[in-house]
């Protein structure tokens, strides 16, 4: 049950009473409001503990949440517009004297609103007090027991073995289709083929030169599918995004015809979707193959009458129980391990209700694994399972997904990067920090990350990408059925709405919309909700046809098409006219936003084409904003308004915008120092020379991206004691630096939490002494990325012993860096990218790189010889060599690395490939490696 809204409102009241100078005029009202909210919070907790779920409670929860939101809005308005101006003593009173009348009116309005909200809460309280929740359900608090936390598991990676048998030969046939209802494992099986995780698939995968995976989904967007295919093949260029769909299809078809490709189209829903995609796969003579997954059996005969159909089947009871045991009782195969008899009985009973659906078993097992070994909690889940599951087997999967959602509820329903999701949760007040007695406690980001881990353990989300150094989640996805359940729940609880052309009119009639996700263009006037808190925009501000009419007249078009020509004043005038037309269109949209959505807390523009001429100064009216993301928006003017400094509640600010007219340069006014609540700041990639930002007051900052010493002060970094991730872009120059005695220079960073440091600079060399001094301040970092020319690396003792991941690119190191890097005791991943080394030799000596697991050598044009000592690289599991065309042979020492599991050779001369292949001169060095992959070796 959703407590976050009430908790957030109570937190706002608590902070107000602690921080502001005086509650004079509203103190009685605020205390009365807090008292009523506390009772509401207690009621919710009791109802949740008793598992009460009926129309009365559901309706009441929605109403309580709405009242809590209103309470938080009015309290915060008082704090920002009245209370904060009472600080400063007599001098401030003089400045405010002219505003007393306006402040008095505002105070009267706020007082009246608080009284109205309190009256509404009292009426709801009166109604609920007559409703005895204690007679429902059972006590949720069973005997105390420790919860066993387990690593997040991939969805049923082992249940497909019987289905896999004999499939490898059939995959080679054109039109291999996996058919079956949702949750059977179609996508999982296709992923096994794509990632060749089974040795039986190696010969299938080796047959193809290119592998492409594309997720089609229920709402097939043909152009995006084709663009994704070209992008995955690394042949998508900017011109492709502008060409007509017919030419785009022809380009895909041509590549498909000339090359051996395995194309996996996952989750094609219907014949119409296939027909829209078919023009790109129309080649008659080709060695390429298509593997298609679908729930629709009719697609088989329609797509290819001669295609191979592989229909997945449900698991039998024995297979279902084996899968369940591997999730809930992973110690089953351990000697002497015995499953508790009562738990086994309960488990077997629940598995029988799963109808043999792998996804249902996985999610059920994920729930129970987090409650093991509490028998009381298992009993409670067992009761819920029996009440949830219907006789209709087709409903079973959605029921178990609903059980999982109820057991641990979170609002997000679509695939999203982890960092962005966490920032949204915190901005919404869904997640807050936890202070433990006698401890510093957990910040909100850590709490949210813990919740996501729990969701992964319960198999409600599927981890897509992990951080290469820390192995933390970077992105995830939901199974589409899980997404459907979440959408249904969100609609039932009126948590948010998805807006597009299909429901825009309906949305305009809804009185109170709090959160809107715009997936297709609609006029923002359709969303008539003055209390809107969250606005996520996933599409263009203007329809494509409107944008297409205006864009050719803009300066951007002139810049793109005439940048090498002599400047023409007449054309410049026409361009200005086009800009004005475009600006008028966009400014109307911005104006609607500022007029309608005064209580907006989240404004996140995900992708799409521009936002108009400039960011209006009225953005400063959105004083409640916690998250403002303008990433990838295209503005035609480079100056940002100083009113950004009014957004004092901002926690996340993303200014990574686009500007084609001024070489991408933006002018950011020196107002960000006012935003004391900022936790995550993403500056533009390039700022104008006029930009000079003071950031020393941002003590809560955890993420700082695109920090540039030309526009910011190095000395400000020392005040950011909570910084976790720092990305420096451009020259890194330290003022008044003592080059003779490095230890005499003041420290640059004093955050013990900094774990990731990245430096990107294409404007000249970096002084190794500056880098050494910077690294000396970063004593706890685990990730280091250097994309900058530097003559040599600092000695290893300047670097953190915690370094687990290092990436070097464009460093142009003349000396072999291995003698320095090999001394880092915890280094697990090392990547050399484009011209990281320009020397001819590299040597890994005895007992070097004790913990290194992955090594990549890419685009090292001068490397001719690489030597590896017999005892070096004892833990190496993966080795990748790409485009090192002067490298003559593999080092002899590879034969001693027994841990090596994968060797990938890409874009190397054919002579090098011939040496490594079976029968070649170097094969004896790597014949013990299970997987050797060759790609584009000509």
Protein Blocks (a to p, Z undefined) as FASTA:
>chain_A
ZZklmmmmmmmmmmmmmmmmblghjlmmmmmmmmmmmmmmmmmmmmmmnopacfklmmmm
mmmmmmmmmmmmmmmmmmmmmmmmmgoijmlmmmmmmmmmmmmmmmmmmmmmmmmmmmmm
mmmmmmmmmpcfklgcjdfbdcdddddddddddehkllmmmmmnoplmmmmpghiacedd
ehilpmmmmmmmmnopafklmmmmmmpmbdcdddebjmdcfklmmmmmmmmnopacfklm
mmcfklmmmmmmmmmmmpccddddehifbfklmmmmmmmmmcfbdcbdcddddfblklmm
mmomkbccdddddddfklmmmmmmmmmmmmlmpghiacdfklmmmmmmmmmmnnopaklm
mmmmmmmmmmpccfklmmmmmmmmmmmpcfblmlmmmmmmmmmmmmoccfbfbdcdfklm
mmmmmmnomaccdddehiabjafklmmmmmmmmmmmnomaccfbdcfklopafbdcddfk
lmmmmmmmmmmnombccddfklmmmmmmpmbafbdcdfbdcdfklmgcfkbfbdcdfbdf
bdfklmmmmmmmpmklmmmmmmmpccdfklmmmmmmmmmmmmmmmmmmmmmmmmmmmmbf
bdcdfbdcdebjbdcfklmmmmmbmbdcfehiacfbfbdcfklmmmmmbfbdcfbbcdfk
nnopacdddfklmmmmbmbdcddfbdcfklccdfklmmmbmbdghiafklmcfklmmmmm
mbfbdcdedjdddehiafklmmlpccfbfcfkbmbdcdddfebccdfklmmmmmmmmmmb
cbdcdddddfbdcdfklpcfkbmbdcdehklpabdfklmmmmpmkbfbdcddehkbacfb
dcddehiaklbcbdcdehifklmbdcddfkgoklbfbdcdehilkbmbdcfklmmmmklm
bdcdehiafklmmmmmghiaklmmmmmpmbacdehiZZ
